[in-house]
């Protein structure tokens, strides 16, 4: 199952008010992405913990660089807490630890972990932050073409808002560019005639795949789609994959699903 499918399944479960299943899907997607960033022989735990730590600014929308949790008698980093007390417990036992609960937060988009004597309360919004880290990770560009088409300045705004010009975000962006280049280099080295860079493979059939949309292309799409043009014809005309066409139609609010 791909990272994108994990994310989509998690979103379905969350809308169905099954947060434990949703969280497991999100954490597995995080683990799969972390493995792309750090392939074996790096251990699963090390890859997961380092990835979450590197993406903490994305998870917290630029608000926190190092998030620590007091759990029982231990003080640990958030990434260690997520791996040891959530991911492993969910994966092996199929449920959250009995002393970890979900809570609603009154503030829009707020994030919190509150530790009491008998339990730890985890806000639902942590899942949103983890999903952002997965969807916007440079290693997942080929799986989320809608994200790949967003201009860099818009991505920064979406991830960090008014904090996008902070020194921490600038440091993060330099590291992100390094991860993107490292991923591209690994893909190139490992490429075979049947396993080449997904973007290059897509552009053999669809020349404009993963390119930014222009206003002229948007207008052409509006006119042709409104006139009843079929998806295959639109794909050939615009040189883009059908999935990208459907994504753009949703963005232009010409379709709803």
C-alpha positions as a Markdown table, in Angstrom:
| # | Residue | x | y | z |
|---|---|---|---|---|
| 1 | Unk | 0.0 | 0.0 | 0.0 |
| 2 | Unk | 1.4 | 3.4 | -1.0 |
| 3 | Unk | 1.9 | 6.4 | 1.4 |
| 4 | Unk | -0.9 | 8.2 | -0.4 |
| 5 | Unk | -3.3 | 5.3 | 0.1 |
| 6 | Unk | -2.5 | 5.2 | 3.8 |
| 7 | Unk | -3.2 | 8.9 | 4.1 |
| 8 | Unk | -6.5 | 8.6 | 2.2 |
| 9 | Unk | -7.6 | 5.6 | 4.4 |
| 10 | Unk | -6.7 | 7.6 | 7.5 |
| 11 | Unk | -8.9 | 10.5 | 6.4 |
| 12 | Unk | -11.8 | 8.2 | 5.7 |
| 13 | Unk | -11.5 | 6.6 | 9.1 |
| 14 | Unk | -11.2 | 10.0 | 10.8 |
| 15 | Unk | -14.4 | 11.3 | 9.1 |
| 16 | Unk | -16.1 | 8.1 | 10.2 |
| 17 | Unk | -15.2 | 9.0 | 13.8 |
| 18 | Unk | -12.7 | 6.2 | 14.2 |
| 19 | Unk | -9.7 | 8.2 | 15.4 |
| 20 | Unk | -7.6 | 5.3 | 16.6 |
| 21 | Unk | -7.6 | 3.6 | 13.2 |
| 22 | Unk | -7.0 | 7.0 | 11.6 |
| 23 | Unk | -4.0 | 7.7 | 13.8 |
| 24 | Unk | -2.5 | 4.2 | 13.1 |
| 25 | Unk | -2.8 | 4.9 | 9.3 |
| 26 | Unk | -1.1 | 8.3 | 9.8 |
| 27 | Unk | 1.7 | 6.9 | 11.9 |
| 28 | Unk | 2.3 | 4.1 | 9.3 |
| 29 | Unk | 2.4 | 6.8 | 6.6 |
| 30 | Unk | 5.0 | 8.7 | 8.7 |
| 31 | Unk | 7.0 | 5.5 | 9.1 |
| 32 | Unk | 7.0 | 4.8 | 5.4 |
| 33 | Unk | 8.1 | 8.3 | 4.6 |
| 34 | Unk | 10.8 | 8.2 | 7.2 |
| 35 | Unk | 12.1 | 5.0 | 5.5 |
| 36 | Unk | 12.3 | 6.8 | 2.2 |
| 37 | Unk | 14.4 | 9.4 | 3.8 |
| 38 | Unk | 16.6 | 6.9 | 5.6 |
| 39 | Unk | 16.6 | 3.5 | 4.0 |
| 40 | Unk | 18.0 | 0.4 | 5.6 |
| 41 | Unk | 20.3 | -0.5 | 7.3 |
| 42 | Unk | 19.0 | 2.5 | 9.5 |
| 43 | Unk | 16.7 | 1.0 | 12.1 |
| 44 | Unk | 12.9 | 1.7 | 11.8 |
| 45 | Unk | 12.8 | 3.5 | 15.2 |
| 46 | Unk | 15.8 | 5.7 | 14.3 |
| 47 | Unk | 14.3 | 6.7 | 10.9 |
| 48 | Unk | 10.9 | 7.4 | 12.4 |
| 49 | Unk | 12.2 | 9.5 | 15.3 |
| 50 | Unk | 14.6 | 11.5 | 13.2 |
| 51 | Unk | 12.0 | 12.2 | 10.5 |
| 52 | Unk | 9.4 | 13.5 | 13.1 |
| 53 | Unk | 12.1 | 15.6 | 14.7 |
| 54 | Unk | 13.2 | 17.1 | 11.4 |
| 55 | Unk | 9.5 | 17.9 | 10.5 |
| 56 | Unk | 8.5 | 19.3 | 13.9 |
| 57 | Unk | 8.2 | 22.8 | 12.5 |
| 58 | Unk | 5.8 | 21.5 | 9.8 |
| 59 | Unk | 3.8 | 19.5 | 12.4 |
| 60 | Unk | 3.4 | 22.5 | 14.7 |
| 61 | Unk | 3.0 | 25.0 | 11.8 |
| 62 | Unk | 6.2 | 26.8 | 12.7 |
| 63 | Unk | 5.3 | 27.1 | 16.4 |
| 64 | Unk | 7.7 | 24.7 | 18.1 |
| 65 | Unk | 11.2 | 23.4 | 17.2 |
| 66 | Unk | 11.5 | 20.8 | 20.0 |
| 67 | Unk | 8.4 | 19.5 | 21.7 |
| 68 | Unk | 8.8 | 17.5 | 24.9 |
| 69 | Unk | 6.3 | 15.3 | 26.7 |
| 70 | Unk | 6.3 | 14.4 | 30.4 |
| 71 | Unk | 5.0 | 10.8 | 30.4 |
| 72 | Unk | 4.8 | 9.1 | 33.8 |
| 73 | Unk | 8.2 | 9.7 | 35.4 |
| 74 | Unk | 9.9 | 10.2 | 32.0 |
| 75 | Unk | 10.6 | 13.4 | 30.1 |
| 76 | Unk | 10.9 | 12.6 | 26.4 |
| 77 | Unk | 10.8 | 14.2 | 23.0 |
| 78 | Unk | 7.5 | 14.1 | 21.1 |
| 79 | Unk | 9.0 | 11.9 | 18.4 |
| 80 | Unk | 10.0 | 9.3 | 21.0 |
| 81 | Unk | 6.6 | 9.4 | 22.6 |
| 82 | Unk | 4.9 | 8.9 | 19.2 |
| 83 | Unk | 7.1 | 6.0 | 18.3 |
| 84 | Unk | 7.2 | 4.1 | 21.6 |
| 85 | Unk | 3.8 | 4.8 | 23.2 |
| 86 | Unk | 1.6 | 5.2 | 20.1 |
| 87 | Unk | 3.0 | 3.7 | 16.9 |
| 88 | Unk | 4.3 | 0.5 | 18.5 |
| 89 | Unk | 1.3 | 0.0 | 20.7 |
| 90 | Unk | -1.2 | 0.6 | 17.8 |
| 91 | Unk | 0.7 | -1.6 | 15.4 |
| 92 | Unk | 1.2 | -4.5 | 17.8 |
| 93 | Unk | -1.9 | -4.3 | 20.0 |
| 94 | Unk | -4.3 | -2.7 | 17.6 |
| 95 | Unk | -5.4 | -0.1 | 20.1 |
| 96 | Unk | -4.1 | 3.0 | 22.0 |
| 97 | Unk | -2.5 | 2.5 | 25.4 |
| 98 | Unk | -5.2 | 2.7 | 28.1 |
| 99 | Unk | -3.7 | 5.9 | 29.5 |
| 100 | Unk | -3.7 | 7.8 | 26.2 |
| 101 | Unk | -7.0 | 9.6 | 25.3 |
| 102 | Unk | -8.1 | 11.9 | 22.5 |
| 103 | Unk | -9.5 | 15.3 | 23.4 |
| 104 | Unk | -11.1 | 18.2 | 21.5 |
| 105 | Unk | -9.3 | 21.6 | 21.8 |
| 106 | Unk | -11.4 | 24.8 | 22.0 |
| 107 | Unk | -8.9 | 26.8 | 19.9 |
| 108 | Unk | -8.9 | 26.3 | 16.2 |
| 109 | Unk | -5.8 | 24.3 | 15.1 |
| 110 | Unk | -4.3 | 24.2 | 18.6 |
| 111 | Unk | -2.0 | 21.4 | 19.6 |
| 112 | Unk | -1.7 | 19.9 | 23.1 |
| 113 | Unk | -0.6 | 16.9 | 25.1 |
| 114 | Unk | -1.8 | 17.1 | 28.7 |
| 115 | Unk | -0.5 | 14.6 | 31.2 |
| 116 | Unk | -2.6 | 13.8 | 34.3 |
| 117 | Unk | -2.1 | 11.3 | 37.0 |
| 118 | Unk | -4.1 | 8.6 | 35.3 |
| 119 | Unk | -3.8 | 9.3 | 31.6 |
| 120 | Unk | -2.3 | 11.5 | 28.8 |
| 121 | Unk | -4.7 | 13.5 | 26.7 |
| 122 | Unk | -3.7 | 14.0 | 23.0 |
| 123 | Unk | -5.5 | 16.6 | 20.9 |
| 124 | Unk | -6.9 | 15.4 | 17.6 |
| 125 | Unk | -5.0 | 18.2 | 15.8 |
| 126 | Unk | -1.8 | 16.3 | 16.1 |
| 127 | Unk | -3.0 | 14.1 | 13.2 |
| 128 | Unk | -3.5 | 17.1 | 11.0 |
| 129 | Unk | 0.1 | 18.1 | 11.7 |
| 130 | Unk | 1.5 | 14.7 | 11.0 |
| 131 | Unk | -0.5 | 14.5 | 7.8 |
| 132 | Unk | 1.0 | 17.8 | 6.7 |
| 133 | Unk | 4.5 | 16.4 | 7.3 |
| 134 | Unk | 3.7 | 13.4 | 5.1 |
| 135 | Unk | 1.9 | 15.2 | 2.2 |
| 136 | Unk | 4.6 | 17.9 | 1.9 |
| 137 | Unk | 7.7 | 15.7 | 2.4 |
| 138 | Unk | 9.9 | 16.0 | -0.6 |
| 139 | Unk | 10.2 | 12.2 | -0.8 |
| 140 | Unk | 6.5 | 12.0 | -1.5 |
| 141 | Unk | 6.4 | 14.5 | -4.4 |
| 142 | Unk | 5.4 | 11.8 | -6.9 |
| 143 | Unk | 2.6 | 10.5 | -4.7 |
| 144 | Unk | 0.9 | 14.0 | -4.2 |
| 145 | Unk | 1.0 | 15.7 | -7.6 |
| 146 | Unk | -1.3 | 18.5 | -6.4 |
| 147 | Unk | 1.3 | 19.5 | -3.8 |
| 148 | Unk | 4.1 | 19.3 | -6.3 |
| 149 | Unk | 2.4 | 21.9 | -8.4 |
| 150 | Unk | 2.1 | 24.5 | -5.6 |
| 151 | Unk | 4.7 | 27.4 | -5.9 |
| 152 | Unk | 7.3 | 27.4 | -3.1 |
| 153 | Unk | 6.2 | 30.7 | -1.6 |
| 154 | Unk | 2.6 | 29.4 | -1.3 |
| 155 | Unk | 3.9 | 26.1 | 0.3 |
| 156 | Unk | 5.7 | 28.1 | 2.9 |
| 157 | Unk | 2.6 | 30.1 | 3.6 |
| 158 | Unk | 0.5 | 26.9 | 3.9 |
| 159 | Unk | 2.9 | 25.3 | 6.3 |
| 160 | Unk | 4.0 | 28.2 | 8.4 |
| 161 | Unk | 1.8 | 31.2 | 7.8 |
| 162 | Unk | 3.2 | 34.4 | 9.4 |
| 163 | Unk | 6.1 | 32.4 | 10.8 |
| 164 | Unk | 7.5 | 31.6 | 7.3 |
| 165 | Unk | 10.2 | 34.2 | 7.5 |
| 166 | Unk | 11.6 | 33.1 | 10.9 |
| 167 | Unk | 15.2 | 31.8 | 11.1 |
| 168 | Unk | 14.1 | 28.4 | 12.2 |
| 169 | Unk | 12.0 | 28.1 | 9.0 |
| 170 | Unk | 14.9 | 29.2 | 6.9 |
| 171 | Unk | 17.1 | 26.5 | 8.5 |
| 172 | Unk | 14.3 | 23.9 | 7.9 |
| 173 | Unk | 14.0 | 24.9 | 4.3 |
| 174 | Unk | 17.7 | 24.4 | 3.7 |
| 175 | Unk | 17.5 | 21.0 | 5.3 |
| 176 | Unk | 14.4 | 20.2 | 3.2 |
| 177 | Unk | 16.3 | 21.0 | 0.0 |
| 178 | Unk | 19.1 | 18.7 | 1.1 |
| 179 | Unk | 16.6 | 15.9 | 1.7 |
| 180 | Unk | 15.0 | 16.5 | -1.7 |
| 181 | Unk | 18.3 | 16.3 | -3.5 |
| 182 | Unk | 19.3 | 13.2 | -1.6 |
| 183 | Unk | 16.0 | 11.5 | -2.6 |
| 184 | Unk | 16.5 | 12.5 | -6.2 |
| 185 | Unk | 20.0 | 11.1 | -6.2 |
| 186 | Unk | 18.9 | 7.8 | -4.7 |
| 187 | Unk | 16.1 | 7.5 | -7.3 |
| 188 | Unk | 18.6 | 8.2 | -10.1 |
| 189 | Unk | 21.2 | 5.6 | -8.8 |
| 190 | Unk | 18.5 | 3.0 | -8.3 |
| 191 | Unk | 16.7 | 3.6 | -11.6 |
| 192 | Unk | 16.4 | 0.7 | -14.0 |
| 193 | Unk | 14.5 | 0.5 | -17.3 |
| 194 | Unk | 11.5 | -0.7 | -15.3 |
| 195 | Unk | 12.1 | 1.5 | -12.2 |
| 196 | Unk | 13.0 | 5.0 | -13.1 |
| 197 | Unk | 12.1 | 8.3 | -11.5 |
| 198 | Unk | 8.3 | 8.4 | -11.3 |
| 199 | Unk | 8.2 | 12.0 | -12.6 |
| 200 | Unk | 10.4 | 11.2 | -15.6 |
| 201 | Unk | 8.3 | 8.1 | -16.3 |
| 202 | Unk | 5.1 | 10.2 | -16.1 |
| 203 | Unk | 6.5 | 12.8 | -18.5 |
| 204 | Unk | 7.2 | 10.3 | -21.2 |
| 205 | Unk | 3.4 | 10.0 | -21.7 |
| 206 | Unk | 2.3 | 13.3 | -20.2 |
| 207 | Unk | 4.9 | 16.0 | -21.0 |
| 208 | Unk | 3.5 | 18.5 | -18.6 |
| 209 | Unk | 3.2 | 16.2 | -15.6 |
| 210 | Unk | 4.1 | 17.9 | -12.3 |
| 211 | Unk | 4.5 | 21.3 | -14.0 |
| 212 | Unk | 2.8 | 24.3 | -12.5 |
| 213 | Unk | -0.6 | 25.1 | -14.1 |
| 214 | Unk | -0.8 | 28.3 | -16.1 |
| 215 | Unk | -3.8 | 30.6 | -16.3 |
| 216 | Unk | -4.2 | 29.7 | -20.0 |
| 217 | Unk | -4.3 | 26.0 | -19.2 |
| 218 | Unk | -6.9 | 26.7 | -16.5 |
| 219 | Unk | -9.1 | 28.5 | -19.0 |
| 220 | Unk | -8.7 | 25.7 | -21.5 |
| 221 | Unk | -9.7 | 23.2 | -18.9 |
| 222 | Unk | -12.8 | 25.2 | -17.9 |
| 223 | Unk | -14.0 | 25.6 | -21.4 |
| 224 | Unk | -13.3 | 22.0 | -22.6 |
| 225 | Unk | -14.7 | 20.4 | -19.4 |
| 226 | Unk | -17.8 | 22.5 | -19.5 |
| 227 | Unk | -18.3 | 21.5 | -23.1 |
| 228 | Unk | -18.3 | 17.8 | -22.1 |
| 229 | Unk | -14.8 | 16.9 | -23.2 |
| 230 | Unk | -13.9 | 13.4 | -21.9 |
| 231 | Unk | -11.1 | 12.9 | -19.4 |
| 232 | Unk | -8.8 | 11.0 | -21.9 |
| 233 | Unk | -9.1 | 13.9 | -24.4 |
| 234 | Unk | -8.4 | 16.5 | -21.7 |
| 235 | Unk | -5.3 | 14.5 | -20.6 |
| 236 | Unk | -4.0 | 14.3 | -24.2 |
| 237 | Unk | -4.7 | 18.0 | -24.9 |
| 238 | Unk | -3.1 | 19.3 | -21.7 |
| 239 | Unk | -0.3 | 16.7 | -21.5 |
| 240 | Unk | -1.2 | 15.8 | -17.9 |
| 241 | Unk | -2.2 | 12.7 | -16.1 |
| 242 | Unk | -5.9 | 12.1 | -15.5 |
| 243 | Unk | -5.3 | 12.2 | -11.8 |
| 244 | Unk | -3.8 | 15.7 | -12.1 |
| 245 | Unk | -6.8 | 16.8 | -14.3 |
| 246 | Unk | -9.2 | 15.6 | -11.7 |
| 247 | Unk | -7.3 | 17.3 | -8.9 |
| 248 | Unk | -7.2 | 20.6 | -10.9 |
| 249 | Unk | -11.0 | 20.4 | -11.6 |
| 250 | Unk | -11.5 | 20.1 | -7.8 |
| 251 | Unk | -9.3 | 23.1 | -7.2 |
| 252 | Unk | -11.2 | 25.1 | -9.7 |
| 253 | Unk | -14.4 | 24.0 | -8.0 |
| 254 | Unk | -15.7 | 22.5 | -11.2 |
| 255 | Unk | -16.2 | 19.1 | -9.5 |
| 256 | Unk | -16.7 | 18.3 | -5.8 |
| 257 | Unk | -15.3 | 14.7 | -5.6 |
